Structure formats: C-alpha cells, structure tokens
C-alpha cells in the first residue's frame, strides 16, 4: 500500500469519510470502469456496476476496514461483481431455455393450433398449486429474480427453486401426455 492509499484510508477511518471516498472515487474510477468494461463488453453496464459498487461501499462503510492495497481491493471487488453478473445471466438464460424447451415439446404436435395451445397451457397453469403458479408468474412472466420472488411471497429462495422445479416437472408431464 502506497502513502496516498494510506492517507485516503486514514481519512476514512478518522471520520472524514465523505472526502476520502470522493478522492478514492476520482482517483480509481476510470481504471476500474475500464476493467469492468473489458469483462462485461458493455460500457454503460460497466459504469453502472462500478458506481453501484462505490455506492454500496459508502453505505456499508466497507473501505474503512481495508488493510491491504486499496487498488487491489477495488479491482478485485469489481472484477468479482462482473463475474457474478455474468454467472447470474447464464443462470437466467438456462432457466428461460428450460421453460422454452418445455413449451417447444408441446408445440411438436402440429395438430394443435395456437389458440388451443394457449387454452391448454392456461388450464395446466391454473391446475398448479397456488404457490407454484405464483412462483412461475413472478419468475417467468414478471422476470423477477429468485430473491425478489422469495421476498414478494415471504418464502426462502430454496422454496422458490423447489416450487419452480415441481411446476416445470408437472407442466412437462402434462405436455408430454398431450403429444
């Protein structure tokens, strides 16, 4: 850790946090955004991610607890957020593809028209237990994250995952019986 980093961190620890955070932001922002852009391949998203990191760091007063190189900490923290975002996207894409695969299995039968498909799908969804239907609506139709769906329903994330798994399994079996 160089002298400038120590001085900035000391300002934060001594109660002049706003000024310290402001100077850290001004000094490191461009380099960190560049690294985030390199990973995410989207300039606006990289800027948003870095700004949200600094906002969270300020709100939780994270930087006052750093004992290593500030530069290394900032770059590592933002890099990890970028990788988490990419992993989250991959997971969401898998969920969506799983749901679309379920629908594709049903559309293999050319005898069923689109209206018939919609009607049967509505009946199958209506036949799901209330919580499973609500989870499917929140996650797939309203595109909420698991955490958001769990909070909205007052259940755990694992319960959301279980309800989704069971709902998709039920829909697949009903769709397969139609084909």
C-alpha positions, 0 to 999 in steps of 0.5 A: 500500500502506497502513502496516498492509499494510506492517507485516503484510508486514514481519512476514512477511518478518522471520520472524514469519510465523505472526502476520502471516498470522493478522492478514492472515487476520482482517483480509481474510477476510470481504471476500474470502469475500464476493467469492468468494461473489458469483462462485461463488453458493455460500457454503460453496464460497466459504469453502472456496476462500478458506481453501484459498487462505490455506492454500496461501499459508502453505505456499508462503510466497507473501505474503512476496514481495508488493510491491504492495497486499496487498488487491489481491493477495488479491482478485485471487488469489481472484477468479482461483481462482473463475474457474478453478473455474468454467472447470474445471466447464464443462470437466467438464460438456462432457466428461460431455455428450460421453460422454452424447451418445455413449451417447444415439446408441446408445440411438436404436435402440429395438430394443435393450433395456437389458440388451443395451445394457449387454452391448454397451457392456461388450464395446466397453469391454473391446475398448479398449486397456488404457490407454484403458479405464483412462483412461475408468474413472478419468475417467468412472466414478471422476470423477477429474480429468485430473491425478489420472488422469495421476498414478494411471497415471504418464502426462502429462495430454496422454496422458490427453486423447489416450487419452480422445479415441481411446476416445470416437472408437472407442466412437462408431464402434462405436455408430454401426455398431450403429444 
